[in-house]
């Protein structure tokens, strides 16, 4: 009997991980699609929540799957979520004729917000300061917004959630304006208000600088007057 080499790992036995590329260098370490993170089914039962940042090692398709299990009646139904993702990926392939894993990666890259605003100040004087968002939070926000958009689109709709998820992934991957992640409700309002604040030529700082400035102002506010 001829010896066979190691079997290539393909998602659901169909989609290869070999040709998937992360085109954003800042997110390479936080979107787990490399060969060491390749899985047949997005159900590893790993304890990724036990330690900080460990969830970055969770396969990205499994992170999307677990994000679908939100709102109490859906908690724990991971096999249902896996089936939804499998159907959505089949639809993505039929509509785009491309690897749905690559479509998911592009959708996450395009959906994660790059900057936000934090509150600085104390004692009643509070202002908003623009800060950069860390790569892991960009991935977290993108997955949350994609799953939320698909869930809301399928509610009281004849379309299934798999079809809505496929539409959301395709629109987000190609940067279409017809997607939930473009102006996601409250985040969009905060972003627009932040941009209006930045129009006054306020220098952008990192989150660490913003928090250090906050603590400096807090300590100054509590010092006794001479």
N, C-alpha and C positions, 0 to 999 in steps of 0.2 A: 504494500500500500504506500503510495507516494506521500511524502510529508508535505503538509500544507503550512504556509506562513501564517502569521497572526492575522486574524480577521479585522478588517477595517470597521471601526465603530461609526455607525450612522444613526442619526436620530430617527426613531420610529422605523429603523431599517431602510430609510429612504434618503435622508439628507446628510450629506457629507460635511464634516467640519474642516476639511483640509483647505478648501479654497475660500474660507471665510476670513475677511480682513477687517480690522478695526482701524478706520481711517482717521481717527482722532488720537493723537499720541498721548494726550492727557488721560484718556479713558482705557488705555490698553491693559492696565493692571486691574481694572475694576469690571471689565466685561469678560467673563470667563467662557471663552469659546475655543481656547487652545486645545491641543490634543490631550493634555493631561486632565482637562475638564470635560472631555467628550463622554457622552452617556447615550445609551440606547433609548431610555425612557426618562423623562424629567421627574423622577421620583426616587431620589437617593436616600431619603430618610436620614440625612445628615443633620447634626446638631450645630447648625451654623449660627445660632443665636446665643450660644454659651459664652462667647468671647467677642470682645469688640473688634470690628473689622473682619471677622471671620466670614461674614456673609458675602464678602467680595470674592471668595473662592467658590461660592455656590454657582453651578452652571446657570447661565443667564436665562435659558429657556425655563428652568425650574423656578427661578425667581419670578418670571412672568406667570407661571402656573400658580404659585402660591399667592400671588397678588390677586388672582381672580377669586380666591376663597375669602371674600370679605362680606361683611354684614352677617349677623349671627346665623341666619338660616343656611348659609353656605359654608360655615366653619367646618373644617375637617373633611370636606368632600373632595379629596385630592384626585381620586380616580375620575370624577366628573370633570374637574378642571383639566386634567391631562387629555381627556377625550375632546374637550372644547379646543384646546391648543392644537391637537392633531388635525382636527377638521379645519381649523383656521389656516394652518400651514398648507394643507392641501388646496384650499381656495386661493391662497396667496400665490402658490405655484401655477395654478391654472390661469390666473389673471395676469401674472407678470412674467411667467416662464423663467424664473430665477430661483435661486436657493432661498427658501423662506428664512433660514437662519441669518443670512446676510441682510435680508429685508428687516428683520428684527433688530439687528445691530445698528443699521443705518437709522431706523426709527428712533432708537434710544439716543443715538448721538444728536439727532436733530431736535429731540423733544426736551432734553434736559436744560433748564434755565442756566444761564452763565453768570448772572449777577442778581443780587437781591438787596434789600435794605434792612438794616438793623437799627434798633432804637438806642440812641446815645443820650446820656444825661440823667439827672436825678433832680429831686426837690421841685418837681413840677415843670422844669424846663427840659423838654424832650424834643429831640430832632432826629430825623432819619438820615442815616449815612449809607451810601452805596458800598457794598462789599462784594468781593468775588465769592463764588460758590465752589466748594471743594468737589473734586471729581466723583467721589463716592455719593455725595448728596445729589449730584446731577443725575447719576444713574438711578438712585432711589426715586427721585421726583419723576423721572421719565417713565419708569415702570408703573408708578402709581397713577400718573395721568393717562397713560395708554389704557390700563385696565379700567379706570373710572370712566373714560370716554366710551369704551365699548359697552360697559354695563348700562350707562345712561342711555346710549343710543338704542339698545335692545329692549329697554323697558317699555311695555305697552306698544310693542312694534311687532309686526308679522315676521320681521327678519330675526333669525336666530342670533345668539350672542357670538357664535363662531363667525358668522358672516360679518357682524359689526366689528369684531376684533380684527378680521382680515382687512376690512376697509380702513380701520384706524391705522394699522401697521403700514399699509401701502401708502396712504396719504401722508403719514408722518415721514416715511422713508424718502419720498420724493419731494418733501417740503411743500406740499399742497396747503393752500389756505383753508381747505375744507377739512379741518381736523380739530379735535378737542384740545390738543396740547398747544395750539397756537396762542389763544388767550383763555387760559383755564380759570375762568371765574374770578375769584378773589385774588389769585396770584397775578392775573392780568391787570387788575385794578391797582394792586400794589406796585407792579412793574411800571405802569404808566405814570403813577404818582412819583415814583423814584426818578424816572426820566425827566419829569418836569422840575424836580429838585436839582438834578444834575445840570439843567440848562443855565444855572447861575454859576457855572464854572467851578463847582466844588471839586476838590481833588478826590479821586477814588483811592481808597485804602483797602488793605486786606482785613480779614476778620480779626486776626490777632491784634492789628493796630487799633481797630475800632474798640475791641474789648479793653485793651490797655488804656485807651483814652477815656473809656467809661469809668474805669476804676480810679484814674487820676482825678477826674471831675468829682467822683463820689467822695474821695478822701479830702479834696479841697472844700467841699460843701460842709463837711462835718468838723473842720478845724475851727477852734474858737477864735473869735476876732480879737486882735491885740488892741 
